[in-house]
Amino acid sequence: MHLTVEQALSIFPLSKGRLIAGKTGTSRIVKSVNVMDAPDITDWIKDGEMLFTTAYLIKDDIDEGIQLLRKLDQRGSAGLGIKLGRFWSDVPESILDEADRLEFPLIELPYQFTFSDQMKGLFYAELQRNTKVLHSVLEKQKKLMQFALKPDHLSNFFHAILGIIGYPMAVVASRGHLVFNSTSMSEAQLLQGWPWKDRSQWVYSENGRHFRIPLTDKEEGIGYVLFYPTEPQLMKVEEGLFHQAAEIISYQMSFVYKEFVDQSVQNDLGYLLSRYLKGNGTIEALTEGAERLGIKLFEGSYQCVLAAVPPEIPESDRSKWLRDLREELKFHPELKNKQVIHFRIGEGEFSIFSADSFSGNGTLPALLAKGLQGLLGAADATRRPRLSVSGRKCKPESLLKAFQECQDTQQIAERLGIRDPVIQFETVELAYLFQHVPDRKMQLYCDEVLQALLVKDPEYAREMLHTLEVFIDNDGQMNETAKQLYIHRNTAAYRLEKIGELLGVDYKSISDLLRLKLVFVFRQMLNS
C-alpha cells in the first residue's frame, strides 16, 4: 500500500471519518494499517504504518497518550485513527495540540463501521490502484518497445520518451551540461551536487524528489536521466519502467546524440588546438585543457594527419566530405580500433594517431589509403579530401612541427601535381628541403647526372627514364617495379642493368641512389 493520508481519507468508509488534528501532515505515506491492541505497540510499529484504536490503552492517562503520539512520530507512523464513543467521547485538547505540533495526522474514525471494514476499504482501493498502475506500466512498456524498434529523429526523441513515461524528466550529458529538460527547474537546480555517483537512486532535495539513473554505453558513462514523478510514492514496477526508458535513451544517445556530444568536445578541442597552433598558448595549456575534457593527448609516440578539402569546393560539399571522412576514420574496420583523437580546425580535420602500435613509419599512410579507398577512390581527384601524414614524433612539444609537416606536405603535393589521396611527409621531404633551389641549378644537376642517357634516342631515353623513376619510387624493389610497368621481372632487371652501365651508378650504393632520387625530385619540381 502506498497512499497518502489525504488519499486514504477519500476512500470509503474512512471517508466518513474526520481529520481532527495534524492537518499539515496529510502527505505522509500509508504503507500498511494495523490495530493497536498492546501497550508496547510502538516497539513493533513500522515506517508508514497507520494505527487504529479505541483509545482503551490511554483512556485513563492523557500523558501516556501524548507520549504515544511522540513515539509513533519518531517511528515514522503515518497517523492514528481513534474510534470515539466507547471510551472517549472527545479527544482531549492536549493530545490534539500535540498532534498539531508534531504535524501527526489524528483521525476520528466513523463509529458505525468496524476496523476491518475500514481496512478492507483501503486494501481494496489499493488493489484497484495497483491494477490500474500495472496496466498503465504494461501499456507504456509496449510503447517504449515500439519506439525502440522504430525511433524518431533526435529532435523529437526526448519528447517521445516524455510522452510515454508521463512524468517530467531531464537528461544530463557526461560533461555536466543539460541536454533536455521538461521540468520547471533551472539548470543550476537540476545539477545540484554535480558530479554524481554512477548508481541509480532516489534523490531528495529542496526542489523535490527524483529518480536518477546513469546512462552508459559499453560500460562508459555518457550521462544521466532524471525522472520527476508527480505521485508521492511509486511501485517497484514503475521504477523498472524508468530503467527501461533509461536503456533506450542510452542506446539512442550512443548512436544519435553522442555525435552531438562529440561535436561539442571537438569544438572545444579545436579551439584549444587553434590557439596553440597560432602561438597563443603553450603545449601544457593544450594538454591540460584536453584532460579537463576527459582526453589524454599524448601517450607515447604519435603521427598526425591533416585532412583538407580543396578551397574551391562549396561549403556544403566541404562539410559533407569532412563528416563522411570522420565517420570512416571512426568506424571503418581497418581504423576503428586505432587510438586516435580528432580535432576540427579551420583547415579541415586534424587527427593525432598513437604510433606505438604501428610497425613502421609508412604503416599509417598505407592503412589510411586502404581504409579510405571506398570513400576516396571513386571520387574526382580534384574535389576529394587529401590526407597528409607527418613523420613519427615522440615529444608533445613536436606537435607544432608535425602540424607544419602536414601543411607543407599538402602544399608540396599541390605544387608537384600529386593526386594521391594519402601522402606522407617523407615522400615529399626532399622537395620541401630543396624547394628554394633555383630552377636553373636543378636543371644543370639533372643534365649532369642523366647526360649519358639523355643523348640516346628520345623514345629509348624516355622508356629507360620511366623505368628508373619507378624503380627509385619503389625504393629499389624489383618485383614491384616490374608489376607497375606491366613487364617481366627479368625485363626490368635487364633495363636497369643497362641504365646502370650508361650512368655509371651502383644500385647498392646509398649515395648513388640518393643522387638518382634527387634527380627525379628536381625533374618533378621543374615539370610542375
PANU-983451 format. One record per residue: residue in one letter; x, y, z of N, C-alpha, C in turn. Coordinates in steps of 0.2 Angstrom, whole numbers, plus 5000, padded with zeros to 4 digits. Example, Ala and Ser with C-alpha at 12.3 -4.5 7.8 and 13.67 -1.06 7.14 Angstrom:
A506649725039506249785039506649845039;S506449895035506849955036506450005039;
// end
This chain:
M500449945000500050005000500450065000;H500350114996500750174995500250234994;L499850254999499350304999499650365003;T499450425002499550475007498950475011;V499050505017498450515022497850545019;E498050595015497550635012497150595007;Q497450545003497150504998496750455002;A497050425008496650375012496050405015;L495950465016495350495019494850505014;S494950495008494450505002494150435001;I494450385004494150315002493650295007;F493150265005492550245009492750175012;P492650165019492250205023492650255027;L493250255026493650305030493550375029;S493250385023493050455021492450485025;K492150435029491650455034491950485040;G492550475041492850505047493050575046;R493450595051493650665051494350685053;L494750725050495450735052495350795057;I495550775063495450825069496050865071;A496650835069497250865071497850845066;G498350885066498950865062498850875054;K498450925053498250935046498750945041;T499350975043499950985039500350925037;G500150865041500550805039500150755035;T499650775031499250735027499650705021;S500250735020500650705014501050645016;R501050625023501350565025501050505021;I501550455020501350395016501150335020;V500550315018500250255022500450195018;K500850155021501150095018500750025021;S500450035027500049975030499650005035;V499149965037498649985043498649925048;N498649945054498649895060498249925065;V498049875070497649895075498049895082;M497949945086498349955092497949915097;D498249855099497949815105498449795110;A499049825110499549815115499849875118;P500049875124500349935127501049955124;D501449905121502049915119502049915111;I501549935108501449945101501949985097;T502250035101502750075097503450035096;D503549985100504149945099504049905092;W503449895090503349855084503149895078;I503049955078502749995073503250005067;K503050005061503450005055503350075052;D503850095048503850155045503250155040;G502850205040502250215036501650175038;E501650155044501050115046500550165050;M499950155048499450195052499050145057;L498950175063498650135068497950155069;F497450105070496850115073496750095080;T496350135084496250115091495650145094;T495450115099494850135103495050185109;A495650195109495950235115495950195122;Y495750135122495750095128496350105132;L496950095129497550095132497850165135;I497550215133497750285135497150325138;K496550285139495950325141496050355148;D496450325152496550355159497150395160;D497550405155498150445156498350485150;I498150545150498250585144499050595143;D499450595148500150605147500450545143;E500150485145500350425141500150435134;G499550465132499350475125499750525122;I500050575125500550625122501150585120;Q501350545125502050505124501950455118;L501350425118501250385112501250415105;L500950475105501050515099501750535097;R502150545102502850565101503250505098;K503150445101503450385099503250365092;L502650365091502350355084502650395079;D502750465080503050505076503750495074;Q504150475080504850455079504950395075;R504450345076504550285072504350285065;G504050345063503850355056503150335054;S502750335059502050315058501650365054;A501250335050500850385045500250425049;G500050395054499450435058499150385063;L498650415066498250375071497550385071;G497150335070496450345070496150315076;I495750365079495350345085494650345085;K494350285087493650275087493350295093;L492950355093492650385099491950355100;G491750365107491050335108491050285114;R491650245114491650185119492050205125;F492650235124493050255130493150335130;W493150365125493250435124492650465120;S492350515122491850545118492150605114;D492650635117493050685113493850675114;V494250685110494950685111495150745115;P495550725120495750785125496150835121;E496050905123496350955119497150955119;S497450935124498150925125498450885120;I498050825118498350775113498250805106;L497650845105497550875099498150925097;D498350965103498851015102499550985100;E499650925104500250895102500350865095;A499750835093499750815086499850865081;D499550925082499650985078500451005078;R500651005084501451025085501850975081;L501650915081502050865078501950855070;E501350885068501150885061500950805060;F500650775065500550705065499750695064;P499550665059498850665057498450625063;L497950655065497450615070496750615067;I496550555067495850545063495350525068;E494750555068494150525071493850475067;L493850415068493550365064492850355065;P492450345059491750335059491550285064;Y491050295069490850245074490550185071;Q490150195065489650145063490050095059;F490650105058491050055054491550015058;T491649955057492249915061492849935058;F493449915062494049925060494249885053;S493949825053494049785047493749815041;D493149845042492849875036493249935033;Q493549975037493950025035494650005032;M494949955035495549925032495349885026;K494849855025494649825019494549875014;G494249925015494149985010494750005007;L495250015012495950045010496249995006;F496249925008496649875004496349864997;Y495649874997495349864990495449924986;A495449984988495650044984496350034982;E496850014986497550004984497649944979;L497249894979497249844974497049874967;Q496449914968496249944961496749984958;R497050024963497650074961498150034958;N498449984961498949944959498849914952;T498249884951498049854945498049904939;K497749964941497750024936498450044934;V498950044939499650064938499950004934;L499849944935500149894931499949894924;H499249904923499049914916499349974912;S499450024916499750084913500450074912;V500850034916501550024915501649974909;L501149924909501249874903501149914897;E500649964896500550004890501150044889;K501450074894502050114892502650074890;Q502650014893503249964891503149944883;K502549934881502349924874502549974870;K502350034872502550094868503350114868;L503650094873504350104873504750054868;M504449994868504749944864504649964857;Q504049984855503850004848504350064846;F504450114851504850164849505550144848;A505750094853506450074852506650044845;L506050004843506149974836506150024830;K505850074831505750124826505850194829;P506450214831506550284835506450344830;D506250394833506050454830506750494829;H506750554825507350594824507450624831;L508150644832508350664838507950724841;S507750764836507350824838506750814842;N506450754840505850734844505950674849;F506550644849506750584853506550594860;F506750644863506650654871505950674872;H505650704868504950724868504450664868;A504650614863504350554863504350514869;I504950504872505050474878504650504884;L504650574884504250604889503550594888;G503250594882502550574881502350504883;I502850454883502650394885502750384893;I503250414896503350404903502850444907;G502650504904502150544908502350584914;Y502950584915503250624921503750674918;P503850734921504450774919505050744920;M505550754915506250724915506750774913;A507350754914507950794912508450744910;V508850764905509450724903510050764903;V510550744907511250774908511750734904;A512150764900512750734897513350724902;S513850684900514350664905514750724907;R514750774903515150834905514850884909;G514150864911513850904916513450964912;H513250954906512851004903512150974901;L511651014901511050994901510850984893;V510550924892510350904885509650914884;F509250904889508450904888508150914895;N507650964895507350974902506650994901;S506250954904505450964903505250984910;T505650994915505451014922505451094922;S505151114928505151194929505751214932;M506251174933506851194937507451224932;S507851264935508451294931508951234930;E509451254926510051204925510451204932;A510551254935510851254942510551214947;Q509851214947509451174952509551104950;L509551084943509551014941510250984943;L510751024942511451004943511751004950;Q511251014954511551024961511850954964;G512450964967512850914969513250874964;W513350904958513750884952514450884954;P514950834953514750774949514450724953;W514050674950513650624954513950554954;K513750514958513950444958513550404953;D513950354950513650314945513250254948;R512650274951512150224953511450254953;S511050204952510350234952510050244959;Q509750294960509450314967508950364967;W508550364972508150424973508550474977;V508350534974508750594977508250644979;Y508350664986507950714989508250784990;S507950834988508250904989507650954990;E507851014991507351064992506851074986;N507151054981506751054974506250994973;G506250954978505850894977506250834977;R505950774975506250714974506250694967;H506750654965506850624958507250564958;F507150524953507450464952507950464947;R508650464949509150474944509550404942;I509650404936509850334933510450354928;P511050324929511650334925511450314918;L511750344913511650324906512350294904;T512450234901513050204899513050184892;D513650174889513750144883514450104883;K514350044883514849994884515250004890;E514950014895515150024902515550094903;E515450134898515650204898515150254900;G515150294905514650344907514550394902;I513950404899513850454894513350504897;G513050504903512650554906512150524911;Y511650554912511150534917510450564915;V509950524917509250544916508950554923;L508550604923508150614930507450614929;F507050574932506350574932506050604938;Y505550654937505250684942504450664943;P504350604946503650584947503250634951;T502650644949502150684952501750644958;E501850574957501550534963501950534969;P501650534975502050534981502450474982;Q502250424980502550354981502450314974;L502950274972502950234966503050164968;M502750124964502850054964503450034961;K503749974963504449954960504349944953;V503749924950503749914943503749974939;E503550034943503650094939504450114939;E504750104944505450114944505850074938;G505550014937505849974932505650004925;L505150034925504950074918505450124917;F505650164922506150214922506850184919;H507050124922507650094920507550074912;Q507050054910506950034903506950094899;A506650144901506750204897507450234897;A507850224902508550244903508950204898;E508750144897509150094892509050124885;I508450134884508350164877508650224876;I508650274881508950334880509750324879;S510050284883510750264882510950244875;Y510550194873510650164866510650224861;Q510050264861510050314856510550364857;M510750384863511250434864511950414861;S512050344862512750314860512750324852;F512250324849512250324841512050394839;V511550424842511250484839511550544842;Y511450554849511650614852512450614854;K512750554854513450554855513850594850;E513550594844513850644839513850714841;F513250734844513250804846513750814852;V513750764856514250774862514950774859;D515150734855515750734852515950804848;Q515450824845515450884841515650944846;S515350944852515450994857516150984860;V516450924861517050914863517550934858;Q517450914851517850934846517951014845;N517351044846517351124845517851144851;D517851124857518251144862518951124861;L519051064859519751044857520051084851;G519651094846519851134840520051204842;Y519651234847519851304849520551304853;L520651254857521251244861521851234856;L521751194851522251174846522451234842;S521851274840521951334835522351384839;R522251394845522551444849523351424850;Y523451364851524151334851524551344845;L524151324839524551324833524651404830;K524251444833524351514831524851554836;G525151514841525651544845525351574851;N524651564852524351604858524251554864;G524551504864524551454870525151414870;T525251374876525851334876525551254876;I526051214875525851144874525551114881;E525751144886525551124893524851144894;A524651204891523951234892523451184887;L523751164881523351124877523251054880;T523751024883523650964886523250964892;E523351014897522851024902522151034900;G522051074895521351084893521051024890;A521450984887521150924884520950874890;E521450874895521250824901520650844904;R520550914905519850934908519250914904;L519350904897518850874893518850794893;G519250764898519250694898519650664893;I520150694890520550674884521350674886;K521650624885522350624886522750624879;L523050674877523350684871523950644869;F524450644873525050614872525250554876;E525250494873525450434877525950394872;G526550414873527050384868527150424862;S527350384857527550424850526850434846;Y526850474842526250494838526450514831;Q525950514827525950544820525250584819;C525350634815524750674814524550674807;V523950684806523550684799523150744799;L523250774793522850834791522450814785;A521750824786521350804780521050874778;A521150894772520950964769520550954763;V520050994762519650994756519851054752;P519951044745520151104741519751164742;P520051224743519651284745519051304740;E519151274734518651294729517951254729;I517951204734517351164735516851204739;P516251204737515751244741515651214748;E515451254752515451244759515051184761;S514451174758514051124759514351054757;D514751054752515050994750515650984754;R516051034756516651034760516450994767;S515851024770515650994777515450924776;K515150904770514950834769515550784769;W516050814765516650774764516950764771;L517050814775517350804782516950764786;R516350764786515850724790515950654788;D515950634782515950574779516650544781;L517150584780517850564782517950544789;R517650584793517650574801517350504802;E516750494799516450434800516850374798;E517150374793517650324790518250314795;L518550364797519050364802518850334809;K518250344811518050314817517750244817;F517450224811517050164811517350114806;H517750134802518050084797518350024800;P518249964799518549904802519349914802;E519649944797520349944797520650004802;L520250044804520450104808520150114815;K519550084816519150104822519450084828;N519950034828520250014834520950044836;K521050094831521750134832521550194837;Q522050204842522050254846522150324843;V521650364842521650424839521250474842;I521450544841521050594844520950644838;H520350664837520150714831520050784833;F520250824829520150904830519850924824;R519350974825519051014819519351084819;I519751094814520051164814519851194807;G520151254806519951294800520151254794;E520751224794521051194788520651124786;G520251104791519951034790519850994796;E520150934795520150884801520850864803;F521050874809521750864811521650804816;S522050754815522050694820522750674822;I522750654828523350634832523250554833;F523650514829523650444830524250424834;S524050374839524650344843525050294838;A525650304838526050274833526450214836;D526350194843526650144846526450074843;S525850074840525650004838525749994830;F526150044827526250044820526950014819;S527049964815527749934814528249974811;G528050024807528550064803528250134802;N528650184800528450254798527950254793;G527950204788527450214782526850174783;T526750144789526150094790525550134790;L525550194794524950234794524650254788;P525150284783524850304777524550254773;A524850194773524650134770523950114772;L523850114779523250094782522750144781;L522850204780522350264778522150254771;A522650244767522450234760522050174759;K522150114762521750054762521050064765;G521050094771520350104774519950154771;L520250204768519850264765519750254757;Q519950194755519950184747519150184745;G518750154749518050164746517750234746;L517950274751517650344751518050384746;L518750384745519050424741519250404734;G519250334734519450304727519050324721;A518350324722517950334717517850414715;A518050454720517950524719518450564714;D518250614711518650654707519250684711;A519850674709520450684712520550754714;T520150804710520250874711519750894716;R519250854718518750884723518650844729;R519150794730519050754736519550774742;P519450764748519950774753520650744752;R521150784754521850754753522150744760;L522450684762522650674769523450674769;S523750724773524450724773524650694780;V525150664780525350624786526050644788;S526150664795526850694797527250634798;G527850644800528350594802528150574810;R528450524812528350504819528650554824;K528350574829528550614834528550584841;C528950604845529050574852528850624858;K528950684856528850734862528250774860;P527850794866527250834865527450904861;E528050924863528250994860528350994853;S528350934850528450924842527750924839;L527250934842526550944839526550994834;L526851054835526851114830527251094824;K527751064825528151034819527850984815;A527450944819527050894815526550924811;F526150974814525651004810525951044804;Q526551074805526851114799527051064794;E527251004796527450954791526850934787;C526250924790525650914786525450964782;Q525551024784525351084779525851084773;D526451084775526951084770526851024765;T526650964767526550914763525950924758;Q525450954761524950974756525151024751;Q525551074753525751124748526251094743;I526751054745527151024740526850984735;A526350944738525950894734525550934729;E525250984731524951034726525351054721;R525951084723526451104718526751054713;L526850994715527050944711526550904707;G525950924708525350894705525250824707;I525450804713525250734716524550734718;R524250684715523450674716523350614721;D523850584724523650534728523250554734;P522750514737522350544742522750544749;V523250504750523650504756524350514754;I524650564757525350574756525750584762;Q526250554763526750564769527250614768;F527450654773527950704773528550674770;E528750614771529450584769529450584761;T528850574758528850564751528950634747;V528850684751529050754748529550794752;E529850754756530350794761530950824757;L531150784752531750814748531450884744;A530850874741530650934738530550994742;Y530350974749530251034754530951064755;L531451024756532151044758532451084752;F532351064746532651104740532151144736;Q531651164739531151204735531351274734;H531851294737532151364736532751364731;V532951304729533451304724533251334717;P533651374714533451404708533351344702;D532851364698532751314693533351294688;R533751344687534251334683534751284686;K534851294692535351244696535051174696;M534451174697534151104696534251074690;Q534051114684534151084678534851064676;L535351104678536051084677536251024681;Y535951014687536150954690535850894687;C535250894685534850844681535250824675;D535450874671535850864665536450824666;E536850844671537450814673537450744675;V536950724679536850654681536550614675;L536150634671535750594666536050604659;Q536650644658536850664652536950604647;A537250544650537350494645536750454643;L536250464646535550434644535150484640;L535250544641534850594638535050604630;V535650584629535950594622535750534617;K535450484620535150424616534550444613;D534250404609533650414605533050434610;P532750484608532250514613531750454616;E531450414611530950364613531350314618;Y531950294617532350244621532450284628;A532650344627532850384634532250384638;R531650404635531050414639530850344642;E530850294639530750224642531150214648;M531850224646532350204652532250244658;L532150314657532050354662531450344666;H530850324663530250304666530450244671;T530750194668530950134672531350144678;L531850194677532250214683531850244688;E531450294686531050334691530550284695;V530250234691529850194695530250154700;F530850134698531250094702531450134708;I531650194708531850234713531250254718;D530650264715530050274719529850214723;N530050154721529850094725530450074729;D530850114730531450104735531850044733;G531950034726532349984724532049914724;Q531449914724531149844724530949824717;M531349774715531249754708530549724706;N530349684710529649654709529149704708;E529149754713528549804712528649844706;T529349854704529449894698529149864692;A529349804691529049764686528349764686;K528049754691527249754692526949814689;Q527249874692526949934690527049954682;L527649924679527749944672527449884668;Y527149834671526749784667527249744662;I527849734665528349694661528649644666;H529049594663529349534667529849564671;R529949534676530549554681531149554678;N531349504673531949494670532049554665;T531449584662531549634658531749704662;A531449704667531549764672532249764674;A532549704676533249694678533749714672;Y533549694666533949704661534049774659;R533449814659533449884658533849924663;L533749904670534149944675534849924674;E535049864672535749854671536049894666;K535749904660535949944655536050024657;I535450044661535450114664536050124668;G536250074673536750074677537450084674;E537550044668538150054664538250124661;L537650144658537650214655537850264660;L537450264665537550324670538150314675;G538450254675538950244680538750244687;V538150214688537950214695537850134698;D537950134704537950064708537250074712;Y536850024711536150024714536250004722;K536849974723536949964730537250014734;S537450074731537750124734537250174736;I537250194743536750244745536750304742;S537450334741537550394738537250404731;D537350344727537150344720536350344720;L536050304724535350304725535050374727;L535450404731535150474734535250524728;R535750524724535850564718535250554713;L535150494712534550474707533950504710;K533850494717533150514720533150594719;L533650624720533650694720533550724713;V533850684708533650704701532950704699;F532650644701531950644699531450694703;V531650704709531350764713531450824709;F531950844707532150904703531750904697;R531750854693531350844687530550854688;Q530350824694529650834696529450904697;M529950944701529851014703529851054697;L530351044692530351084686529751074681;N529551014681528950994677528351034680;S528251034686527651064689527651144688;
// end
